[in-house]
């Protein structure tokens, strides 16, 4: 059991790394949308081969002819685009750790709403007093971590980015709910993930052409040279999805989510502290550790009550 939890933590560490790698790729694309496109494209290729090996019959003309193609085929990919692109925008502005924390908080908040009101045919779970305490701890932790000496303009801008991060973080639970419905339509979680990735790739291609006039990719940027690991974002995303699918039957939903979130926070702190991937350094100090303890406590209350 403990070994599987450690694997879940390692899987969670992939997400901040994915965002950081995509942020480096952004140096060569010079725009966020093409960067997201290449990340989705890589993930789509990997998931295609996984699905083609496991279920080749799902790529036949007869299979597609039998499908109804409801909104769940398309909505999940669009939400994934918003989340991935939002993370790329946030990371250089508020740091890896705070990006993870505000997006995770957004996930928790929308999760409460889905459970309380039974959205997407989810089982209704009444709002518990401890849920309110958990949300307050999350908000307190975010405010405390971000409470640095700043001028009024910088402070307001930082608050806007945090609000943007909260909204961005609300996408994965909605995407999961929609992809879960798609999973039952196609009778495969892996295939549902592939459909989500391929739709996201198509959306990003169209947006990149319309807004950025293409998906340009420079081989060099100043003294930097484009390397193969700059395209690893999609592979990391596919690895995260695969890990969750593998671990969930053994750990359950709550423990899988908790271990992944812990991994995200740990890696976010490490990226900030050491300035990994040429990102700005935000040293781990007493303030950040207290904030993390508050946030983790809030997440625990939200997941176990």
Order of alpha helices (4+ residues) and beta strands (2+ residues): alpha-alpha-alpha-alpha-alpha-alpha-alpha-alpha-beta-beta-alpha-alpha
